[in-house]
Amino acid sequence: MSLVSEGAELAGNRASSVDQGPSIASVGDYVALMKPRVMSLVVFTALVGVMIAPGHLHPVIGFTALLCIAVGAGAAGVLNMWYDADIDAVMRRTSARPIPQGRIAPGEALAFGIVLAAFAVGVLGLLVSWLAATLLAFTIFFYVAVYTAWLKRWTPQNIVIGGAAGAFPPVIGWVAVTGSISLEPCLLFLIIFCWTPPHFWSLSLVRADDYARARVPMLPVVAGLEETRRQILLYSIGLVPIGAAPWLFGYAHTIYGVTALLAGALMVTFAWRVRCEREGERAERAAYDLFAFSILYLFVLFAVLLVEGSVIGRAM
């Protein structure tokens, strides 16, 4: 039986594999469902989109926009955990989550996610911008229906295509201020989109057995570790000019350009180390180091954009 057909069987038995008992959840369990660490990155990139966008947004409206984006990201996380409860139950990394542990019933998680999504989209549309609300609704739909329910279980390109969901927040933030889409937020989208594969594949290298057990066709499971290392290096090399694109197109200052090029060079260095270290603890450490640095890479680039946009840009 192929991995894809096994994935179909697992998806078909998803509902029956999760405890349907009553909830014994705490507030912390519901917070965990919302993936707060992912939410923090979403809010930060959205904040950058808000701060560098031309025009002015009242602080209360700006806070409302960021809150709605955060709640929307939380809703996507909840619905992701609801749908993936069968996968989470058999993976060591996720088996302690509230639904597999039976602390939250699947139906309660589904209702919670839908309410959060409706609140986020409705409030964003009524108080800020219907275009921004439409993008947020599409982002939630894409993450849950396209990535979680389809791509994740059927193709090793799940992270490549599904990465679009995580790349939308700065665009939504920009649209909340300007009411329109232009090239600059699209470049921010492209940075996150191209950053996502090497970021997640570096972790999947050391979690390949976990994904295989859950019958998730991640690239290391389907194409092998060597091909995954090659793809990580290629994407990391491609990320260098893409990361510097806001500067190359004249949207960012020299400080950002130098930072992006240096950070990109370090990203390639870490990826090359992953490519060279193939066995044992050294290979695992190289993959973990790239995963950790990739988070720092994205944070630094967007932090410099934030400083330039809110301090340097305002002074000029």
C-alpha positions in Angstrom: 0.0 0.0 0.0 1.4 3.4 -1.0 1.9 6.2 1.5 -0.8 8.3 -0.3 -3.4 5.5 -0.1 -2.5 5.0 3.5 -3.0 8.7 4.0 -6.5 8.4 2.5 -7.3 5.5 4.8 -6.1 7.5 7.8 -8.2 10.5 6.7 -11.3 8.3 6.3 -10.9 7.0 9.8 -10.1 10.3 11.3 -13.3 10.9 13.3 -13.3 7.4 14.8 -9.7 7.6 16.0 -10.3 10.5 18.4 -12.1 10.3 21.8 -15.6 11.8 21.6 -16.0 12.1 25.4 -16.9 15.3 27.2 -14.4 18.1 27.6 -12.2 18.4 30.7 -10.3 21.3 29.3 -8.7 24.2 31.1 -8.3 27.7 29.7 -4.7 26.8 28.9 -5.9 23.9 26.7 -8.0 26.3 24.6 -5.0 28.6 24.3 -2.9 25.7 23.2 -5.4 24.9 20.5 -4.8 28.4 19.0 -1.0 27.7 18.5 0.2 30.8 20.4 3.8 30.6 19.1 2.5 30.6 15.5 0.1 33.4 16.4 3.0 35.5 17.7 4.9 35.3 14.4 1.7 36.1 12.5 1.0 39.2 14.6 4.6 40.4 14.3 4.7 40.1 10.5 1.2 41.7 10.3 2.4 44.5 12.5 5.3 45.2 10.1 2.8 45.4 7.2 0.7 47.9 9.2 3.7 50.0 10.2 5.4 50.3 6.8 2.2 50.9 4.9 1.8 54.5 3.6 -1.0 56.4 5.3 -2.3 56.7 8.8 -4.4 54.3 10.9 -5.8 55.3 14.2 -4.1 53.4 17.0 -7.3 51.8 18.2 -8.2 50.7 14.7 -4.7 49.4 14.2 -4.9 47.5 17.4 -8.3 46.1 16.3 -6.8 45.0 13.0 -3.9 43.2 14.7 -6.3 41.6 17.2 -8.5 40.3 14.5 -5.5 38.9 12.5 -4.3 37.2 15.7 -7.7 35.7 16.4 -8.0 34.6 12.8 -4.6 32.9 13.1 -5.8 31.2 16.3 -9.0 30.0 14.6 -6.9 28.5 11.8 -4.8 26.7 14.4 -7.8 25.4 16.3 -9.4 24.0 13.1 -6.1 22.5 12.0 -5.8 20.7 15.4 -9.4 19.6 15.1 -8.9 18.0 11.6 -5.5 16.6 12.4 -6.4 15.0 15.7 -5.8 11.5 14.3 -2.3 12.5 13.0 -1.5 14.3 16.2 -2.4 11.2 18.3 0.3 9.0 16.7 3.1 11.6 16.5 5.4 12.0 19.5 5.7 15.7 18.9 2.0 16.3 19.0 0.5 13.5 21.0 0.1 15.6 24.2 -2.1 18.2 22.5 -5.6 18.7 24.1 -7.7 16.8 21.5 -5.6 13.6 21.3 -5.4 13.6 25.1 -9.2 13.8 25.4 -9.2 17.1 27.3 -11.2 18.8 24.6 -13.8 17.0 22.5 -13.5 17.4 18.7 -16.9 18.9 18.4 -16.1 21.6 20.9 -12.8 22.4 19.1 -14.7 22.7 15.8 -17.3 25.1 17.3 -14.5 27.1 19.0 -12.6 27.5 15.8 -15.7 28.5 13.8 -16.7 31.1 16.3 -13.2 32.6 16.4 -13.0 32.7 12.6 -16.4 34.4 12.3 -15.5 36.9 15.0 -12.1 37.8 13.5 -13.5 38.2 9.9 -16.7 40.0 10.9 -15.0 42.5 13.2 -12.2 43.2 10.8 -14.6 43.9 8.0 -17.0 46.0 10.1 -14.4 48.1 11.9 -11.4 48.2 9.6 -11.6 47.0 5.9 -13.7 44.4 4.1 -10.8 43.8 1.7 -8.6 42.9 4.6 -11.4 40.8 6.1 -11.7 38.9 2.8 -8.0 38.2 2.7 -8.2 37.0 6.3 -11.1 34.7 5.5 -9.3 33.3 2.5 -6.2 32.7 4.6 -8.1 30.7 7.2 -9.8 28.8 4.4 -6.6 28.1 2.6 -4.8 26.9 5.8 -7.7 24.6 6.9 -9.2 23.4 3.7 -6.4 23.5 1.2 -3.3 22.8 3.3 -4.6 20.8 6.3 -7.4 18.8 4.7 -5.8 18.3 1.3 -2.2 19.1 0.7 -0.8 17.8 4.0 -2.1 14.3 3.5 -1.6 14.0 -0.3 1.6 15.6 -1.6 5.2 16.2 -0.4 4.8 19.7 -1.8 2.3 20.4 1.1 4.7 22.9 2.8 5.6 24.6 -0.5 2.1 25.4 -1.5 0.6 25.6 2.0 3.2 28.1 3.0 1.1 30.8 1.3 -1.2 30.8 4.3 1.5 31.9 6.6 2.7 34.5 4.1 -0.6 36.5 4.0 -0.5 38.4 7.4 1.8 41.3 6.3 -0.4 41.7 3.2 -3.5 41.8 5.4 -1.8 44.4 7.7 -0.9 46.6 4.7 -4.4 46.4 3.3 -5.9 47.3 6.6 -4.1 50.6 6.3 -4.2 51.4 2.6 -7.3 49.5 1.4 -5.3 48.2 -1.5 -2.6 45.7 -2.5 0.7 46.8 -4.1 4.1 45.3 -4.9 5.7 46.0 -1.5 3.5 43.7 0.6 3.7 41.1 -2.2 7.5 41.1 -1.7 6.9 40.5 2.1 4.6 37.6 1.1 7.2 36.2 -1.2 9.9 36.3 1.5 7.8 34.2 4.0 6.5 31.9 1.2 10.1 31.0 0.1 11.3 30.9 3.7 8.7 28.3 4.8 10.1 25.2 3.0 13.6 25.2 4.3 12.3 26.2 7.8 9.9 23.2 8.0 11.9 20.7 6.1 14.9 21.2 8.4 12.7 20.1 11.3 11.1 17.3 9.3 14.6 15.8 8.7 14.7 14.8 12.3 11.0 14.0 12.5 10.9 11.8 9.4 10.0 8.7 11.4 7.2 10.6 13.2 5.7 11.7 9.9 6.1 8.2 8.4 4.3 6.7 11.4 1.4 9.2 10.9 1.5 8.6 7.1 2.1 12.2 6.3 3.9 12.5 2.9 6.5 15.0 4.0 9.4 15.4 1.6 11.9 13.3 3.7 9.4 10.4 3.9 8.6 10.4 0.1 11.8 11.6 -1.5 14.3 10.7 1.1 16.7 12.6 3.4 19.3 13.4 0.7 16.8 15.0 -1.7 15.3 17.0 1.2 18.8 18.3 2.1 19.3 19.3 -1.5 16.0 21.1 -1.7 16.7 22.9 1.6 20.0 24.2 0.1 18.4 25.3 -3.1 15.6 27.2 -1.4 18.0 28.8 1.0 20.1 30.1 -1.9 17.0 31.4 -3.7 16.0 33.1 -0.4 19.1 35.4 -0.5 17.9 37.7 -3.4 14.3 37.3 -2.4 15.1 38.4 1.1 16.9 41.5 -0.2 14.1 42.3 -2.7 12.5 45.2 -0.7 15.9 46.9 -0.8 16.6 46.0 -4.4 13.3 47.4 -5.5 13.9 50.6 -3.5 11.3 50.0 -0.7 13.9 49.6 2.1 17.1 51.4 3.1 20.7 50.2 3.0 20.6 48.9 6.6 17.9 46.4 5.5 19.8 45.5 2.4 23.0 44.7 4.2 21.2 42.8 6.9 19.2 40.8 4.4 22.3 39.8 2.5 24.3 38.9 5.6 21.4 36.9 7.1 20.8 35.2 3.7 24.5 34.2 3.6 24.2 32.7 7.1 21.1 30.9 6.0 22.9 29.3 3.1 25.8 28.4 5.4 23.5 26.6 7.8 21.8 24.8 4.9 25.2 23.8 3.5 26.1 22.3 6.8 22.8 20.3 6.7 23.7 19.2 3.2 27.2 17.9 4.4 26.3 16.3 7.7 24.4 13.2 6.8 24.5 10.8 9.8 24.2 10.7 13.5 24.0 13.4 16.1 25.9 15.9 13.9 23.3 15.7 11.2 20.5 16.1 13.7 22.2 19.1 15.3 22.8 20.7 11.9 19.1 20.4 11.1 18.0 21.8 14.5 20.5 24.7 14.1 19.1 25.6 10.7 15.5 25.4 12.0 16.4 27.7 14.9 18.4 30.2 12.8 15.6 30.3 10.2 13.3 31.7 12.9 15.9 34.3 13.8 16.4 35.1 10.1 12.7 36.0 9.5 12.5 37.9 12.8 15.6 40.0 12.1 14.5 40.9 8.5 11.0 42.0 9.6 12.4 43.8 12.7 14.7 45.9 10.6 11.8 46.7 8.2 9.8 47.7 11.2 12.5 50.0 12.5 13.1 51.5 9.1 9.4 52.0 8.5 8.5 53.4 11.9 11.6 55.4 12.8 13.9 56.1 9.8 11.0 56.4 7.3 9.1 58.8 9.5 12.2 61.0 10.0 12.8 61.4 6.3 
